[in-house]
Amino acid sequence: MTVQHVPYTGYLLVHFIGESADGEQVYFSYSEDGLHWQDLNQGLPVLRSAIGEKGVRDPFVIRSPKDNRFYLIATDLRIASGKGWDAAVNEGSKDIIVWESEDLVHWSSPRAVTVGVSDAGCVWAPEAIYDEATDEFLVFWASATRGSSDTSETERKQKIYSSRTKDFRSFTPAELYIERENHIIDTTIIAHNGSYYRYTKDETTKNIRVEKGTSLDKDAFIPLSAPILEAIPGVEGPQIYKMNDRNEWCLIVDQFAKGDGYLPLLTSDLDSGEFRVVDKDAYDLGKTHKRHGGVIPITAVEVTRLLEAFGA
């Protein structure tokens, strides 16, 4: 039975903070309005991974619409270990790291789940969305694999792969989900009024491209024009969420090239592809340098519970 909806009053951002000694772990931040963020747990990690690569990046959290259970998934990767990006792309982990919680405060121990295909050189930025049509979660991520119509059999190309799960323990075999002429990573999807909107980083041009789909099937999407968004270079890790108190959506993109953290953009019409950049004095990212993460809306009870557990 689907959980009855309770009004959302705040937002939780899960993220990492960079390649420092402790930066590639899971940090929590809270916002009342979706634009001004408060670091939780005194700016220290809330969750740590001591398995696999012993670090995580690109954490993403999702609420199950069936039982209000939360799943947090992340890239099994620690660049601070010194292996470097070439090793990460070509010889990286084929696992995602998974935590579970019933209240956002008490979390299971992390577990590693292998989802990458045998040829995968990496499994990056896993995300998930609930598919009402099939009553399961679609999980998707970027992998650098060899061979395609655009590359030689020896050259790796970044593509998006997907799998399906009901419990984040058992996963269907990975399938190719998105391939383009260029390398692509960092996909996020939001549902609205029976349609799906997909935002993906073009890893070659370093900007974000938008698509709209009638379902979550890989062939159900068509490109949308988003001139302002496409004109912003040097960004990755797109995340989009609906504002709790109005018919408006916030898209945040990680300005990795300049090291400036998240840049928020707003739209009142997902179909239009028209976004406006939020003025610098209209948002606050808090003290920690927030990198690629995920946002979910949370209820008043959940806000109280998080603030009591982790404070400021």
PEHUPE-V981872 format. One record per backbone hydrogen bond with DSSP energy under -1.0 kcal/mol. NH is the residue of the N-H (numbers start at 1). CO is the residue of the C=O. E is the energy in kcal/mol with one decimal. If there is no record, write none. Layout:
# PEHUPE-V981872
nh=<NH NH>
co=<CO CO>
e=<E E>
This chain:
# PEHUPE-V981872
nh=<3 9 10 11 12 13 14 15 17 25 26 27 29 30 31 37 38 40 41 43 44 46 47 54 56 57 60 62 64 68 70 71 72 73 74 75 77 77 81 82 88 89 90 91 92 96 97 98 99 101 108 111 113 115 116 120 121 124 127 129 131 135 136 137 138 139 140 141 142 143 145 147 157 159 160 161 162 163 165 172 175 177 178 184 185 188 190 192 195 196 197 198 199 200 201 202 203 206 209 211 212 213 214 220 222 224 230 231 232 235 236 239 241 243 248 249 250 251 252 253 254 255 256 257 259 260 263 265 266 267 276 278 282 284 290 291 294 296 298 303 304 305 306 307 308 309 310 311>
co=<65 298 298 31 296 29 294 27 23 23 47 15 13 38 11 284 30 28 310 40 41 26 26 51 24 75 73 71 69 64 101 62 99 60 97 57 55 75 78 79 84 85 86 87 121 113 74 111 72 70 100 98 96 94 94 117 144 142 140 138 136 131 131 165 129 163 127 161 124 159 157 152 145 143 178 141 175 139 137 164 162 160 160 158 201 199 197 195 192 213 190 211 188 209 185 207 183 202 200 198 222 196 220 217 212 210 226 227 229 206 254 252 250 248 246 267 241 265 239 263 236 261 254 234 255 255 253 251 276 249 266 264 279 35 288 16 14 12 10 299 300 301 302 303 304 305 306 307>
e=<-1.9 -2.5 -2.0 -2.2 -2.7 -2.9 -2.7 -2.1 -2.3 -1.2 -2.4 -3.2 -2.1 -2.7 -2.1 -3.4 -3.0 -2.3 -1.6 -1.4 -1.9 -3.0 -1.6 -2.8 -3.0 -1.5 -2.5 -2.4 -3.4 -1.8 -3.2 -2.4 -2.4 -2.7 -1.6 -2.7 -1.1 -1.4 -1.5 -2.1 -1.6 -2.5 -2.2 -2.9 -3.4 -2.3 -2.3 -2.7 -2.6 -2.0 -2.6 -1.8 -2.7 -2.1 -2.4 -1.9 -2.5 -2.8 -2.5 -1.8 -3.2 -1.5 -1.3 -3.4 -2.9 -3.1 -2.4 -2.1 -2.5 -2.6 -2.2 -1.4 -2.6 -2.3 -2.6 -2.8 -2.5 -2.5 -2.0 -2.1 -2.4 -3.1 -2.2 -1.5 -2.0 -2.3 -2.1 -2.7 -1.9 -2.5 -2.8 -2.7 -2.9 -2.4 -2.0 -3.2 -2.0 -2.3 -2.8 -2.1 -2.7 -3.0 -1.4 -1.8 -2.6 -2.6 -2.9 -1.4 -1.6 -1.8 -1.6 -2.0 -2.1 -3.3 -1.9 -3.0 -2.9 -3.1 -3.0 -1.9 -3.0 -2.5 -2.2 -1.7 -1.3 -1.4 -2.4 -2.5 -2.4 -1.9 -2.2 -2.4 -2.1 -2.1 -1.3 -3.0 -2.3 -2.0 -2.4 -2.4 -2.4 -2.2 -2.5 -2.7 -2.4 -1.9 -3.1 -1.3>
